[in-house]
Amino acid sequence: MEKYKCILSLRVANDLVAKDYELVHIEPSHKLPGKLVFVFRNSEQLEKELQNY
């Protein structure tokens, strides 16, 4: 399993932060100029949570 998970959606990132998932940092997207990437520490719980979206 990868150590980090990148999220492009602000709505999803906000929901994850509200549920106490660890936001590591925010950085500009290299693939989508003008967008931000929200980087979370990956875990099995996070993967299960993301299946709900």
C-alpha positions as CSV (number, residue, x, y, z in Angstrom):
1,M,0.0,0.0,0.0
2,E,1.2,3.5,-0.8
3,K,2.2,5.7,2.1
4,Y,0.2,8.7,0.8
5,K,-3.1,9.2,-1.0
6,C,-3.6,12.3,-3.2
7,I,-7.1,13.8,-3.3
8,L,-8.1,16.4,-6.0
9,S,-11.6,17.2,-4.6
10,L,-11.9,19.9,-2.0
11,R,-15.2,18.5,-0.9
12,V,-13.8,15.0,-0.3
13,A,-10.7,16.5,1.4
14,N,-12.9,18.6,3.7
15,D,-15.0,15.6,4.6
16,L,-11.9,13.5,5.4
17,V,-10.4,16.2,7.6
18,A,-13.7,16.5,9.5
19,K,-13.5,12.7,10.1
20,D,-10.0,13.2,11.6
21,Y,-8.0,11.7,8.7
22,E,-4.4,13.1,8.7
23,L,-3.9,15.8,6.0
24,V,-0.1,15.8,5.4
25,H,0.1,18.8,3.1
26,I,-1.4,20.7,0.2
27,E,0.5,21.2,-3.1
28,P,-0.2,22.4,-6.6
29,S,-1.1,19.7,-9.1
30,H,1.6,18.8,-11.6
31,K,-0.9,17.2,-14.0
32,L,-3.8,19.7,-13.7
33,P,-2.5,23.3,-13.6
34,G,-4.4,25.6,-11.4
35,K,-5.7,22.8,-9.2
36,L,-4.5,21.7,-5.7
37,V,-3.7,18.2,-4.4
38,F,-4.6,17.3,-0.9
39,V,-2.2,14.7,0.4
40,F,-3.3,12.3,3.2
41,R,-1.5,9.6,5.0
42,N,-2.9,6.4,3.5
43,S,-4.4,3.6,5.6
44,E,-6.9,0.8,5.2
45,Q,-9.5,2.9,6.9
46,L,-8.9,5.7,4.5
47,E,-9.2,3.4,1.5
48,K,-12.6,2.1,2.9
49,E,-13.8,5.6,3.5
50,L,-12.9,6.6,-0.1
51,Q,-15.1,3.8,-1.5
52,N,-18.1,5.7,-0.2
53,Y,-17.5,8.5,-2.7
